[in-house]
Amino acid sequence: MAECITKAGAHFITVDFDNVGDTGGDIGKMVDQCRRAVVVVYRNGRAMGIDPSRLYLAGHSSGAHLGGCVLIADWQREGLPVDILKGAILASGMYDLKPVRLSARSSYVKFSDEMEQALSAQRHLDRIRTPLVLMHGALETPEFQRQSRDFAAALRAAGKPVQFLVGQGHTHFDVGESLANPYGFMGRAALEMMKLAT
């Protein structure tokens, strides 16, 4: 996936966060790792040749859930600008954990009322200051489609900048893989968001 982005002239950073099985079922630890990665890149980016005023985020599936949680972080508490991320593209994610908590995932994720509330991005629209592109594939299961559609509608109703896209002919896995292609569904949207030519 890096090649699509780097050939267009941007840096590509992946976050090596723990698997939920390695955290004892605590998704909050994974969210914290992702948020800290943004802080590290922002504070040390110049030394790596990265412009910290032009950071963008992309996530697919569980990465989109984590990305949504990154967007609702209290950046000011870290002494960082509230608009630290200039845009985000989230594909096929879960933005309200209530249905996830009712699923088989509850057998290995230690859900609590506090976790469900804190890590459901759709419940914290007031904290989102990042323009968003939300997407899902037309051939995905209904819950992935509904979560993306409902989150986009909630953002729009709250006056937040959001673009909503549906990839015709795309399954859940096709959407994520399309980030590797500058002409693919997610790759094209990512490059357009960053104003980079394909």
TAUR-V461075 format. One line per field, one symbol per residue. ss: DSSP state (H for helix, E for strand, C for the rest). phi: phi as a letter, one per 40 degrees, with the letter a starting at -180 (. if undefined). psi: psi as a letter, one per 40 degrees, with the letter a starting at -180 (. if undefined). Layout:
ss: ???
phi: ???
psi: ???
This chain:
ss: CHHHHHHCCCCCCCCCCCCHHHHCCCHHHHHHHHHHHHHHHHHHHHHHCCCCCCEEEEEECHHHHHHHHHHCCCHHHHCCCCCCEEEEEEECCCCCCHHHHCCHHHHCCCCCHHHHHHCCHHHCHHHCCCCEEEEEECCCCHHHHHHHHHHHHHHHHCCCCEEEEEECCCCHHHHHHHHHCCCCHHHHHHHHHCCCCC
phi: .cddcccchbcbbbcccccdccbggccdcccccccccccccccbddccgbcccbcbbbabfcccccccccccccccccgbccbdbcaabbbfbbbbcdcccccccccbbccadccdccbbdccbdcccbbcbbbaaccbccdccccccccccccccccgccabbbbccgbcdcddcccccbcbcdcccccccccfbcc
psi: dddddddeeiihhihgiiiddeefehdddddddddddddddddedddeehheefhiiiihbddddddddddeigdddefiidfdheiihhhfiheheddddeaedeeehgiiddddddfgdeefddehehhihiiiieeiiddddddddddddddddefihihhihhhehiddddddedeheeidddddddddefii.
